[in-house]
Amino acid sequence: MSRKCVVIVGGGPAGLYVAWRLAESGHKVELVERREFLGGLCASPERGGNAYGYGFHGLHAADPAFVAQFHELMGKRWRESEPRARVRIRTRFHDCPVGGWEFMCSMNPLVAAVCGAGLAGARFARPFRRGAPANAEQALIRRYGRPLYRAVFRDDTSRFWGVHPSRLSATLVQGCMPPLEAAGCCEKATGRPGRRARPVKGRLPATGLAKLYCAPGGMGEICEAMARRVREAGGRIHTGTRVTRVRLEFGSVRAVVVQPAAGGVEVPCDLLVWTGPLGELAEGMHPGAPPQVVGAARALKFRALISVALLVRKEQVFDSVLTYCHGRSFYRVAEPKHCGVDVTPPGCTALLADVSCAPDETSWEKPWSIARRVAADLEADGSIRADEIREIYTFRARHAYPVYTLGFEQRCETVQAYLDPIPNLLRVGRQATFSFMSASAAMQSAWAAVSTWLQGRCQAGKVSGVGW
Ligand SMILES: Cc1cc2nc3c(=O)[nH]c(=O)nc-3n(C[C@H](O)[C@H](O)[C@H](O)COP(=O)(O)OP(=O)(O)OC[C@H]3O[C@@H](n4cnc5c(N)ncnc54)[C@H](O)[C@@H]3O)c2cc1C
């Protein structure tokens, strides 16, 4: 196989993994990351000697050969743990997914009876329904009945996505969105009261996967280790730079323009691997993409994430790595110590509470107001006391969750129809496929696309693969 010159846009797990594999196979690799640090959403920014992050991240994969690569990469810094998750309903904690009896007991008996009847009705009506649900609201009602929708899903979904479920696509419900994970629990719970629900295979909270992997410095340490291997193999990594233009010639990518540099530096490439947002890619094409493509790509919006990190003077706050919460300022809180992430000084633990928001909301500009609310909620729940909080930080990620608004499928198709015929452009990873894939899925699917391309079987990146 001849040596190819590959430009990779984005230093998240997908970009780094592809860069690592390519560099070790002898290809010329130029990785461009816009931020000053690597890891993308899986980065572990350090504050006061501790590794925090954009929500908690651990590696989980079913493929033993894939996991073994990382074990070899990390050596003694490799940590394995049980991926335990809990749901807090009112004042009680339940293993995830929640068992039927526990769930029913946690509800007001009258509400539980009405929700149970609604769910039974929805199930009964299912075979008689015609046509697909028009939006997420209809899909939720069809699946769980109106009372349960009103009691649980309407407000939680609206709060998480910032729009009413009637303005979201039904694909969101059919896929496996993390905030709707509780839906599976409720269905099992209300459907089989008195019995313990079986784990939902392949999903982190309910995991079904045997292990969660991490490093003492968080998932960011694993990303840094990949970057080290890229450099050792001769690949080049540029941080604090970004690709602003993709120059096409005869329908193929000829070069990319990388900034900052006066006017940008043009880097020729045989293959461009794009892991950034689709909107930026469509806008950066030269000659320009048709206006309807740019418009469709721009309309594919992401929900942002504010992660509030607290260093708490306490050995341990929760007994699981993830705790999902209902009706709080945050939708889940993680305690990374349970996955082998180091915390200093001794006797302290770190918490990471995740809050979704829009980049145009005041909370995005003033994350401290969110931090105060998170701390107040944790105190009100009795999880921590104010005098136990030693340090508090906030971390923001603009492209955390693709928002499946009504009509996003057609917009994806419009963008796909324009980009896919470009033979040496691969869109991989979470942002460029507008999907909810995990880090391991992002890495594995990215490498599968690149290796297929190298073998001469060109395969354009697929837009919109739903699923965790
Ligand atoms: C709260 C939360 C928790 C999660 N927890 C887990 C978990 O525990 N386990 C798991 O496996 N997955 C988890 N995920 C999913 C995981 O974060 C993603 O699957 C993974 O980060 C995807 O990697 P990526 O490389 O595709 O994208 P990203 O991590 O988003 O990286 C993309 C990179 O591209 C850069 N970039 C974008 N545009 C440009 C440009 N024009 N020029 C240069 N650089 C650019 C960005 O700065 C970024 O660094 C979680 C996600 C969230 C939101």
The ligand as a Gaussian input file, in Angstrom:
#p B3LYP/6-31G(d) Opt

LIG

0 1
 C      -21.633000      14.049000      29.028000
 C      -21.074000      12.969000      28.128000
 C      -20.583000      11.806000      28.692000
 C      -20.082000      10.790000      27.870000
 N      -19.583000       9.654000      28.472000
 C      -19.042000       8.701000      27.707000
 C      -18.436000       7.550000      28.313000
 O      -18.391000       7.405000      29.530000
 N      -17.900000       6.629000      27.488000
 C      -17.899000       6.780000      26.120000
 O      -17.371000       5.909000      25.426000
 N      -18.440000       7.847000      25.519000
 C      -19.008000       8.816000      26.271000
 N      -19.525000       9.938000      25.673000
 C      -19.407000      10.070000      24.212000
 C      -17.977000      10.556000      23.845000
 O      -17.743000      11.810000      24.446000
 C      -17.846000      10.689000      22.336000
 O      -18.245000       9.493000      21.722000
 C      -16.416000      10.943000      21.877000
 O      -15.881000      12.079000      22.502000
 C      -16.450000      11.132000      20.366000
 O      -15.161000      11.361000      19.926000
 P      -14.897000      12.208000      18.603000
 O      -13.450000      12.213000      18.396000
 O      -15.778000      11.720000      17.528000
 O      -15.459000      13.700000      18.908000
 P      -15.039000      14.788000      19.968000
 O      -14.636000      14.164000      21.246000
 O      -16.160000      15.753000      19.996000
 O      -13.754000      15.495000      19.320000
 C      -13.832000      16.313000      18.187000
 C      -12.635000      17.253000      18.205000
 O      -12.591000      17.970000      16.965000
 C      -12.157000      19.298000      17.236000
 N      -12.569000      20.151000      16.092000
 C      -13.838000      20.398000      15.687000
 N      -13.820000      21.193000      14.588000
 C      -12.528000      21.458000      14.300000
 C      -11.861000      22.230000      13.273000
 N      -12.543000      22.887000      12.325000
 N      -10.514000      22.279000      13.267000
 C       -9.812000      21.616000      14.241000
 N      -10.383000      20.888000      15.228000
 C      -11.721000      20.797000      15.255000
 C      -12.852000      19.620000      18.548000
 O      -12.215000      20.703000      19.215000
 C      -12.706000      18.296000      19.303000
 O      -11.519000      18.260000      20.049000
 C      -20.065000      10.948000      26.464000
 C      -20.550000      12.135000      25.898000
 C      -21.056000      13.130000      26.703000
 C      -21.588000      14.399000      26.092000

